[in-house]
Amino acid sequence: MSPINVFTMGVYGFTEREFFQTLAELHINVFIDIRRRRGMRGNQYAFVNKVYLQTELSKRGIRYLYDKTLAPSQAIRALQKEDDRKEGTSKQKRVALSDHFIHEYKAACLDSFDVRRFVQQFDPEVNLLLFCVEARPEACHRSLVAEKLREAPEVTIRHILK
């Protein structure tokens, strides 16, 4: 079986130049946005706002996909926000997802996720990126999606850190 290379990456900590350079270095050809809201406040990360991001990816020959089924609902995000508040941390400084979030996210998004069907939609030897915003994969639901994708023997996972 030909490998399907799955990378995961957040945006926090990257400049626009570093972000797109990293995609080029990894030879990403499919970019999957798994955020619920595809906009960022402020100028620092405006380059990942959906319209600008899609335009820049298109210029680089990278296919953009949005998979809302893998984005946590507002209610599930609120659970993590509350757990962050209790821990005295923020989304940007979080180091891990709460057990509460993990349980609810898996039940809502991953229990019905068909790994085989997902994998079969891509050409062999694809370099696919799962994208959200958190810097650390263990602080983001993309790590849970990546772990689920490990069920497919042809999938390799690599988390990209700044």
Contact map, one row per residue, 1 for C-alpha under 8 A:
111000000000000000000000000000000000000000000000000000000000000000000000000000000000000000000000000000000000000000000000000000000000000000000000000000000100000000
111100000000000000000000000000000000000000000000000000000000000000000000000000000000000000000000000000000000000000000000000110000000000000000000000000000100000000
111110000000000000000000000000000000000000000000000000000000000000000000000000000000000000000000000000000000000000000000000111000000000000000000000000000111000000
011111000000000000000000000000000000000000000000000000000000000000000000000000000000000000000000000000000000000000000010000111110000000000000000000000000111000000
001111100000000000000000000000000000000000000000000000000000000000000000000000000000000000000000000000000000000000000000000011110000000000000000000000000011110000
000111110000000000000000000000000000000000000000000000000000000000000000000000000000000000000000000000000000000000000000000000111100000000000000010000000011110000
000011111000000000000000000000000000000000000000000000000000000000000000000000000000000000000000000000000000000000000000000000111100000000000000000000000000111100
000001111100000000000000000000000000000000000000000000000000000000000000000000000000000000000000000000000000000000000000000000001110000010000110010000000000111100
000000111110000000000000000000000000000000000000000000000000000000000000000000000000000000000000000000000000000000000000000000001111111010000000000000000000001110
000000011111000000000000000000000000000000000000000000000000000000000000000000000000000000000000000000000000000000000000000000000011111110000000000000000000000110
000000001111110000100000000000000000000000001001000000000000000000000000000000000000000000000000000000000000000000000000000000000001111000000000000000000000000000
000000000111110000000000000000000000000000001000000000000000000000000000000000000000000000010000000000000000000000000000000000000000111000000000000000000000000000
000000000011111000000000000000000000000000000000000000000000000000000000000000000000000000000000000000000000000000000000000000000000001000000000000000000000000001
000000000011111111100000000000000000000000000000000000000000000000000000000000000000000000000000000000000000000000000000000000000000000000000000000000000000000001
000000000000111111100000000000000000000000011000000000000000000000000000000000000000000000000000000000000000000000000000000000000000000000000000000000000000000000
000000000000011111110000000000000000000000001010000000000000000000000000000000000000000000000000000000000000000000000000000000000000000000000000000000000000000000
000000000000011111111000000000000000000000000000000000000000000000000000000000000000000000000000000000000000000000000000000000000000000000000000000000000000000000
000000000000011111111100000000000000000000000000000000000000000000000000000000000000000000000000000000000000000000000000000000000000000000000000000000000000000000
000000000010011111111110000000000000000000000000000000000000000000000000000000000000000000000000000000000000000000000000000000000000000000000000000000000000000000
000000000000000111111111000000000000000000000000000000000000000000000000000000000000000000000000000000000000000000000000000000000000000000000000000000000000000000
000000000000000011111111100000000000000000000000000000000000000000000000000000000000000000000000000000000000000000000000000000000000000000000000000000000000000000
000000000000000001111111110000000000000000000000000000000000000000000000000000000000000000000000000000000000000000000000000000000000000000000000000000000000000000
000000000000000000111111111100000000000000000000000000000000000000000000000000000000000000000000000000000000000000000000000000000000000000000000000000000000000000
000000000000000000011111111100000000000000000000000000000000000000000000000000000000000000000000000000000000000000000000000000000000000000000000000000000000000000
000000000000000000001111111100000000000000000000000000000000000000000000000000000000000000000000000000000000000000000000000000000000000000000000000000000000000000
000000000000000000000111111100000000000000000000000000000000000000000000000000000000000000000000000000000000000000000000000000100000000000000000000000000000000000
000000000000000000000011111110000000000000000000000000000000000000000000000000000000000000000000000000000000000000000000000000100000000000000000000000000000000000
000000000000000000000011111111100000000000000000000000000000010000000000000000000000000000000000000000000000000000000000000001111000000000000000000000000000000000
000000000000000000000000001111100000000000000000000000000000111000000000000000000000000000000000000000000000000000000000000001110000000000000000000000000000000000
000000000000000000000000000111110000000000000000000000000000011110000000000000000000000000000000000000000000000000000000000001111000000000000000000000000000000000
000000000000000000000000000111111000000000000000000000000000011110000000000000000000000000000000000000000000000000000000000000011110000000000000000000000000000000
000000000000000000000000000001111100000000000000000000000000000111100000000000000000000000000000000000000000000000000000000000011110000000000000000000000000000000
000000000000000000000000000000111110000000000000000000000000000111100000000000000000000000000000000000000000000000000000000000000111000000000000000000000000000000
000000000000000000000000000000011111000000000000000000000000000001111110000000000000000000000000000000000000000000000000000000000111000000000100000000000000000000
000000000000000000000000000000001111110000000000000000000000000000010111000000000000000000000000000000000000000000000000000000000011100000000000000000000000000000
000000000000000000000000000000000111110000000000000000000000000000010011110000000000000000000000000000000000000000000000000000000000000000000000000000000000000000
000000000000000000000000000000000011111000000000000000000000000000000000000000000000000000000000000000000000000000000000000000000000000000000000000000000000000000
000000000000000000000000000000000011111100000001110000000000000000000000000000000000000000000000000000000000000000000000000000000000000000000000000000000000000000
000000000000000000000000000000000000111110000101110000000000000000000000000000000000000000000000000000000000000000000000000000000000000000000000000000000000000000
000000000000000000000000000000000000011111001101100000000000000000000000000000000000000000000000000000000000000000000000000000000000000000000000000000000000000000
000000000000000000000000000000000000001111101100000000000000000000000000000000000000000000000000000000000000000000000000000000000000000000000000000000000000000000
000000000000000000000000000000000000000111111100000000000000000000000000000000000000000000000000000000000000000000000000000000000000000000000000000000000000000000
000000000000000000000000000000000000000011111100000000000000000000000000000000000000000000000000000000000000000000000000000000000000000000000000000000000000000000
000000000000001000000000000000000000000001111110000000000000000000000000000000000000000000000000000000000000000000000000000000000000000000000000000000000000000000
000000000011001100000000000000000000000111111111100000000000000000000000000000000000000000000000000000000000000000000000000000000000000000000000000000000000000000
000000000000000000000000000000000000001111111111100100000000000000000000000000000000000000000000000000000000000000000000000000000000000000000000000000000000000000
000000000000000100000000000000000000000000011111100110000000000000000000000000000000000000000000000000000000000000000000000000000000000000000000000000000000000000
000000000010000000000000000000000000011100001111110110000000000000000000000000000000000000000000000000000000000000000000000000000000000000000000000000000000000000
000000000000000000000000000000000000011100001111111110000000000000000000000000000000000000000000000000000000000000000000000000000000000000000000000000000000000000
000000000000000000000000000000000000011000000001111111000000000000000000000000000000000000000000000000000000000000000000000000000000000000000000000000000000000000
000000000000000000000000000000000000000000000000111111100000000000000000000000000000000000000000000000000000000000000000000000000000000000000000000000000000000000
000000000000000000000000000000000000000000000111111111110000000000000000000000000000000000000000000000000000000000000000000000000000000000000000000000000000000000
000000000000000000000000000000000000000000000011111111111000000000000000000000000000000000000000000000000000000000000000000000000000000000000000000000000000000000
000000000000000000000000000000000000000000000000011111111100000100000000000000000000000000000000000000000000000000000000000000000000000000000000000000000000000000
000000000000000000000000000000000000000000000000001111111110000000000000000000000000000000000000000000000000000000000000000000000000000000000000000000000000000000
000000000000000000000000000000000000000000000000000111111111000000000000000000000000000000000000000000000000000000000000000000000000000000000000000000000000000000
000000000000000000000000000000000000000000000000000011111111111100000000000000000000000000000000000000000000000000000000000000000000000000000000000000000000000000
000000000000000000000000000000000000000000000000000001111111111100000000000000000000000000000000000000000000000000000000000000000000000000000000000000000000000000
000000000000000000000000000000000000000000000000000000111111110000000000000000000000000000000000000000000000000000000000000000000000000000000000000000000000000000
000000000000000000000000000000000000000000000000000000011111110000000000000000000000000000000000000000000000000000000000000000000000000000000000000000000000000000
000000000000000000000000000010000000000000000000000000001111111000000000000000000000000000000000000000000000000000000000000000000000000000000000000000000000000000
000000000000000000000000000111100000000000000000000000001111111100000000000000000000000000000000000000000000000000000000000000000000000000000000000000000000000000
000000000000000000000000000011100000000000000000000000001100111110000000000000000000000000000000000000000000000000000000000000000000000000000000000000000000000000
000000000000000000000000000001111000000000000000000001001100011111000000000000000000000000000000000000000000000000000000000000000000000000000000000000000000000000
000000000000000000000000000001111000000000000000000000000000001111100000000000000000000000000000000000000000000000000000000000000000000000000000000000000000000000
000000000000000000000000000000011100000000000000000000000000000111110000000000000000000000000000000000000000000000000000000000000000000000000000000000000000000000
000000000000000000000000000000011100000000000000000000000000000011111110000000000000000000000000000000000000000000000000000000000000000000000000000000000000000000
000000000000000000000000000000000111000000000000000000000000000001111110000000000000000000000000000000000000000000000000000000000000000000000000000000000000000000
000000000000000000000000000000000100000000000000000000000000000000111111000000000000000000000000000000000000100000000000000000000000000000000000000000000000000000
000000000000000000000000000000000110000000000000000000000000000000111111000000000000000000000000000000000000110000000000000000000000000000000000100000000000000000
000000000000000000000000000000000111000000000000000000000000000000111111100000000000000000000000000000000000100000000000000000000000000000001000000000000000000000
000000000000000000000000000000000011000000000000000000000000000000001111111110000000000000000000000000001001100000000000000000000000000000001000000000000000000000
000000000000000000000000000000000001000000000000000000000000000000000011111110000000000000000000000000000000000000000000000000000000000000000000000000000000000000
000000000000000000000000000000000001000000000000000000000000000000000001111111000000000000000000000000000000000000000000000000000000000000000000000000000000000000
000000000000000000000000000000000000000000000000000000000000000000000001111111100000000000000000000000000000000000000000000000000000000000000000000000000000000000
000000000000000000000000000000000000000000000000000000000000000000000001111111110000000000000000000010011000000000000000000000000000000000000000000000000000000000
000000000000000000000000000000000000000000000000000000000000000000000001111111111000000000000000000010000000000000000000000000000000000000000000000000000000000000
000000000000000000000000000000000000000000000000000000000000000000000000011111111100000000000000000000000000000000000000000000000000000000000000000000000000000000
000000000000000000000000000000000000000000000000000000000000000000000000001111111110000000000000000110000000000000000000000000000000000000000000000000000000000000
000000000000000000000000000000000000000000000000000000000000000000000000000111111111000000000000110110000000000000000000000000000000000000000000000000000000000000
000000000000000000000000000000000000000000000000000000000000000000000000000011111111100001100000000000000000000000000000000000000000000000000000000000000000000000
000000000000000000000000000000000000000000000000000000000000000000000000000001111111110000000000000000000000000000000000000000000000000000000000000000000000000000
000000000000000000000000000000000000000000000000000000000000000000000000000000111111111000000000010000000000000000000000000000000000000000000000000000000000000000
000000000000000000000000000000000000000000000000000000000000000000000000000000011111111111100100000000000000000000000000000000000000000000000000000000000000000000
000000000000000000000000000000000000000000000000000000000000000000000000000000001111111111000000000000000000000000000000000000000000000000000000000000000000000000
000000000000000000000000000000000000000000000000000000000000000000000000000000000111111110000000000000000000000000000000000000000000000000000000000000000000000000
000000000000000000000000000000000000000000000000000000000000000000000000000000000011111110000000000000000000000000000000000000000000000000000000000000000000000000
000000000000000000000000000000000000000000000000000000000000000000000000000000000001111111000000000000000000000000000000000000000000000000000000000000000000000000
000000000000000000000000000000000000000000000000000000000000000000000000000000000001111111101100000000000000000000000000000000000000000000000000000000000000000000
000000000000000000000000000000000000000000000000000000000000000000000000000000001001100111111100000000000000000000000000000000000000000000000000000000000000000000
000000000000000000000000000000000000000000000000000000000000000000000000000000001001000011111100000000000000000000000000000000000000010000000000000000000000000000
000000000001000000000000000000000000000000000000000000000000000000000000000000000000000001111100000000000000000000000000000000000000011000000000000000000000000000
000000000000000000000000000000000000000000000000000000000000000000000000000000000000000011111110000000000000000000000000000000000000000000000000000000000000000000
000000000000000000000000000000000000000000000000000000000000000000000000000000000001000011111111100000000000000000000000000000000000000000100000000000000000000000
000000000000000000000000000000000000000000000000000000000000000000000000000000000000000000001111100000000000000000000000000000000000000101100000000000000000000000
000000000000000000000000000000000000000000000000000000000000000000000000000000000000000000000111110000000000000000000000000000000000000101110000000000000000000000
000000000000000000000000000000000000000000000000000000000000000000000000000000010000000000000111111011000000000000000000000000000000000001111000000000000000000000
000000000000000000000000000000000000000000000000000000000000000000000000000000010010000000000001111111000000000000000000000000000000000000000000000000000000000000
000000000000000000000000000000000000000000000000000000000000000000000000000000000000000000000000111111100000000000000000000000000000000000000000000000000000000000
000000000000000000000000000000000000000000000000000000000000000000000000000000110000000000000000011111110000000000000000000000000000000000000000000000000000000000
000000000000000000000000000000000000000000000000000000000000000000000000000110110000000000000000111111111000000000000000000000000000000000000000000000000000000000
000000000000000000000000000000000000000000000000000000000000000000000000000000000000000000000000111111111100000000000000000000000000000000001001000000000000000000
000000000000000000000000000000000000000000000000000000000000000000000000000000000000000000000000001111111110000000000000000000000000000000000000000000000000000000
000000000000000000000000000000000000000000000000000000000000000000000000000100000000000000000000000111111111000000000000000000000000000000000000000000000000000000
000000000000000000000000000000000000000000000000000000000000000000000001000100000000000000000000000011111111110000000000000000000000000000001000000000000000000000
000000000000000000000000000000000000000000000000000000000000000000000000000000000000000000000000000001111111111000000000000000000000000000000001000000000000000000
000000000000000000000000000000000000000000000000000000000000000000000000000000000000000000000000000000111111111000000000000000000000000000000000000000000000000000
000000000000000000000000000000000000000000000000000000000000000000000001000000000000000000000000000000011111111100000000000000000000000000000000000000000000000000
000000000000000000000000000000000000000000000000000000000000000000001111000000000000000000000000000000001111111110000000000000000000000000000000000000000000000000
000000000000000000000000000000000000000000000000000000000000000000000100000000000000000000000000000000001111111110000000000000000000000000000000100100000000000000
000000000000000000000000000000000000000000000000000000000000000000000000000000000000000000000000000000000111111110000000000000000000000000000000000000000000000000
000000000000000000000000000000000000000000000000000000000000000000000000000000000000000000000000000000000001111111000000000000000000000000000000000000000000000000
000000000000000000000000000000000000000000000000000000000000000000000000000000000000000000000000000000000000111111100000000000000000000000000000000000000000000000
000000000000000000000000000000000000000000000000000000000000000000000000000000000000000000000000000000000000000111111100000000000000000000000000000000000000000000
000000000000000000000000000000000000000000000000000000000000000000000000000000000000000000000000000000000000000011111110000000000000000000000000000110110000000000
000000000000000000000000000000000000000000000000000000000000000000000000000000000000000000000000000000000000000001111111000000000000000000000000000000010000000000
000000000000000000000000000000000000000000000000000000000000000000000000000000000000000000000000000000000000000001111111100000000000000000000000000000000000000000
000000000000000000000000000000000000000000000000000000000000000000000000000000000000000000000000000000000000000001111111110000000000000000000000000000000000000000
000100000000000000000000000000000000000000000000000000000000000000000000000000000000000000000000000000000000000000111111110000000000000000000000000000010000000000
000000000000000000000000000000000000000000000000000000000000000000000000000000000000000000000000000000000000000000011111111000000000000000000000000000000000000000
000000000000000000000000000000000000000000000000000000000000000000000000000000000000000000000000000000000000000000001111111000000000000000000000000000000000000000
000000000000000000000000000000000000000000000000000000000000000000000000000000000000000000000000000000000000000000000111111101000000000000000000000000000000000000
000000000000000000000000000000000000000000000000000000000000000000000000000000000000000000000000000000000000000000000001111111000000000000000000000000000000000000
011100000000000000000000000000000000000000000000000000000000000000000000000000000000000000000000000000000000000000000000011111000000000000000000000000000000000000
011110000000000000000000000000000000000000000000000000000000000000000000000000000000000000000000000000000000000000000000001111100000000000000000000000000000000000
001110000000000000000000000111000000000000000000000000000000000000000000000000000000000000000000000000000000000000000000011111110000000000000000000000000000000000
000111100000000000000000011111000000000000000000000000000000000000000000000000000000000000000000000000000000000000000000000011111000000000000000000000000000000000
000111100000000000000000000111110000000000000000000000000000000000000000000000000000000000000000000000000000000000000000000001111100000000000000000000000000000000
000001111000000000000000000101110000000000000000000000000000000000000000000000000000000000000000000000000000000000000000000000111110000000000000000000000000000000
000001111000000000000000000000111100000000000000000000000000000000000000000000000000000000000000000000000000000000000000000000011111000000000100000000000000000000
000000011100000000000000000000111110000000000000000000000000000000000000000000000000000000000000000000000000000000000000000000001111100000000100000000000000000000
000000001110000000000000000000001110000000000000000000000000000000000000000000000000000000000000000000000000000000000000000000000111110000010100000000000000000000
000000001111000000000000000000000010000000000000000000000000000000000000000000000000000000000000000000000000000000000000000000000011111000010000000000000000000000
000000001111000000000000000000000000000000000000000000000000000000000000000000000000000000110000000000000000000000000000000000000001111110110000000000000000000000
000000001111100000000000000000000000000000000000000000000000000000000000000000000000000000010000000000000000000000000000000000000000111110100000000000000000000011
000000000100000000000000000000000000000000000000000000000000000000000000000000000000000000000011000000000000000000000000000000000000011111110000000000000000000010
000000011100000000000000000000000000000000000000000000000000000000000000000000000000000000000000000000000000000000000000000000000000011111111110000000000000001000
000000000000000000000000000000000000000000000000000000000000000000000000000000000000000000000011100000000000000000000000000000000000000111111010000000000000000000
000000000000000000000000000000000000000000000000000000000000000000000000000000000000000000000111100000000000000000000000000000000000011111111010000000000000000000
000000000000000000000000000000000000000000000000000000000000000000000000000000000000000000000001100000000000000000000000000000000001110111111111000000000000000000
000000000000000000000000000000000000000000000000000000000000000000000011000000000000000000000000100001001000000000000000000000000000000011111111100000000000000000
000000010000000000000000000000000100000000000000000000000000000000000000000000000000000000000000000000000000000000000000000000000111000010011111110000000000000000
000000010000000000000000000000000000000000000000000000000000000000000000000000000000000000000000000000000000000000000000000000000000000011111111111000000000000000
000000000000000000000000000000000000000000000000000000000000000000000000000000000000000000000000000001000100000000000000000000000000000000011111111100000000000000
000000000000000000000000000000000000000000000000000000000000000000000100000000000000000000000000000000000000010000000000000000000000000000001111111110000000000000
000001010000000000000000000000000000000000000000000000000000000000000000000000000000000000000000000000000000000000000000000000000000000000000111111111000000100000
000000000000000000000000000000000000000000000000000000000000000000000000000000000000000000000000000000000000000000000000000000000000000000000011111111100000000000
000000000000000000000000000000000000000000000000000000000000000000000000000000000000000000000000000000000000010000100000000000000000000000000001111111100000000000
000000000000000000000000000000000000000000000000000000000000000000000000000000000000000000000000000000000000000000100000000000000000000000000000111111110010000000
000000000000000000000000000000000000000000000000000000000000000000000000000000000000000000000000000000000000000000000000000000000000000000000000011111111011100000
000000000000000000000000000000000000000000000000000000000000000000000000000000000000000000000000000000000000000000100000000000000000000000000000001111111010000000
000000000000000000000000000000000000000000000000000000000000000000000000000000000000000000000000000000000000000000110010000000000000000000000000000011111110000000
000000000000000000000000000000000000000000000000000000000000000000000000000000000000000000000000000000000000000000000000000000000000000000000000000001111110000000
111100000000000000000000000000000000000000000000000000000000000000000000000000000000000000000000000000000000000000000000000000000000000000000000000000011111000000
001111000000000000000000000000000000000000000000000000000000000000000000000000000000000000000000000000000000000000000000000000000000000000000000000011111111100000
001111000000000000000000000000000000000000000000000000000000000000000000000000000000000000000000000000000000000000000000000000000000000000000000000001000111110000
000011110000000000000000000000000000000000000000000000000000000000000000000000000000000000000000000000000000000000000000000000000000000000000000010001000011111000
000011110000000000000000000000000000000000000000000000000000000000000000000000000000000000000000000000000000000000000000000000000000000000000000000000000001111100
000000111000000000000000000000000000000000000000000000000000000000000000000000000000000000000000000000000000000000000000000000000000000010000000000000000000111110
000000111100000000000000000000000000000000000000000000000000000000000000000000000000000000000000000000000000000000000000000000000000000000000000000000000000011111
000000001100000000000000000000000000000000000000000000000000000000000000000000000000000000000000000000000000000000000000000000000000001100000000000000000000001111
000000000000110000000000000000000000000000000000000000000000000000000000000000000000000000000000000000000000000000000000000000000000001000000000000000000000000111
